[in-house]
Amino acid sequence: MGSHAFARLRESLSPEAQAEAVALTDQMDRELSLAELRKARSLTQDQLAADLHVGQASIAKLERRTDMYLSTLRRFVEAMGGELEIVARFPDQPLVRLRGLGELAEEEVAEAGE
């Protein structure tokens, strides 16, 4: 659902705007807040809210949260056209990508609208 809306948005941009979005994405730091990530992806809170079927105020509130369900974070990232990966880092082994987290039933994801 989210990646389709982002693809439509991206296709509606001029070639110059698409190139700028790619350049910004390439320059993004590895550590960004959700609001910074949304802005770097050239999305407004209203656009993201429409894709997630919530109000703009819910997006603003979600961006300020320091704690949320992984499923909510996954939906937020997917609405921006990305994919959420959870990685565990240990000093004595390579990165471990954790799977199956944040894939709860839709009724449990109502937190985004709170």
C-alpha positions in Angstrom: 0.0 0.0 0.0 2.6 2.6 1.0 5.2 1.9 -1.6 2.6 2.3 -4.4 1.6 5.8 -3.2 5.2 6.8 -3.0 5.9 5.4 -6.5 2.9 7.5 -7.8 4.3 10.6 -6.0 7.8 10.0 -7.3 6.5 9.6 -10.9 4.6 12.9 -10.6 7.8 14.8 -9.8 9.7 16.6 -12.5 13.0 15.0 -13.6 14.9 17.7 -11.8 12.9 17.1 -8.6 13.5 13.3 -8.9 17.2 13.9 -9.3 17.3 16.2 -6.3 15.4 13.6 -4.2 18.0 11.0 -5.3 20.8 13.3 -4.4 19.3 14.1 -1.0 18.8 10.4 -0.3 22.4 9.7 -1.2 23.6 12.4 1.2 21.4 11.4 4.1 23.2 10.7 7.3 22.9 7.2 8.8 21.1 8.5 11.8 18.0 10.6 11.3 14.9 11.3 13.2 11.6 10.2 11.6 10.8 13.9 10.7 14.3 14.3 9.2 13.9 11.1 7.2 10.4 12.2 5.9 11.8 15.6 4.9 14.9 13.9 3.2 12.4 11.8 1.2 10.7 15.1 0.1 7.4 14.2 1.8 5.1 16.3 3.8 3.2 15.2 6.9 0.0 15.6 4.9 1.2 13.2 2.2 2.3 10.6 4.7 -1.0 11.0 6.7 -3.0 10.4 3.5 -1.1 7.2 2.7 -1.4 5.9 6.3 -5.1 6.9 6.5 -4.6 9.0 9.6 -4.7 12.8 10.2 -1.7 15.1 9.9 -1.7 15.6 13.6 -1.1 11.9 14.1 2.0 12.0 11.9 3.3 15.0 13.9 2.7 13.2 17.2 4.3 10.0 15.9 7.4 11.9 14.8 7.9 13.2 18.3 7.5 9.8 20.0 10.5 8.1 21.4 8.7 4.7 21.9 6.3 3.0 19.5 5.3 -0.4 18.2 7.6 -1.9 15.6 4.6 -2.4 13.4 3.8 1.3 13.5 7.4 2.2 12.7 7.4 -0.4 9.8 4.2 1.2 8.4 5.7 4.6 8.6 8.9 3.6 6.8 7.0 1.6 4.2 4.7 4.6 3.5 7.9 6.5 2.6 8.9 3.8 0.1 11.4 2.0 2.4 11.7 -1.3 4.2 12.4 -1.5 7.9 15.3 -3.8 9.0 16.1 -4.5 12.7 19.8 -5.3 13.2 21.5 -6.6 16.4 25.2 -5.8 16.8 27.5 -7.8 18.9 31.3 -7.3 19.4 32.2 -10.9 18.6 30.1 -11.6 15.5 28.8 -9.9 12.3 25.5 -8.0 12.2 22.4 -10.1 12.8 19.3 -9.1 11.0 16.2 -9.9 13.1 13.1 -11.0 11.2 9.4 -11.3 12.0 9.4 -8.2 14.2 6.7 -5.6 13.8 4.5 -7.7 11.6 1.4 -7.6 13.8 -2.2 -7.8 12.6 -3.7 -4.6 11.3 -6.1 -4.1 14.4 -3.0 -4.0 16.6 -1.5 -1.1 14.6 -4.2 1.4 15.7 -1.4 3.2 17.6 -0.7 5.4 14.6 -4.0 7.0 14.9 -3.7 7.7 18.7 
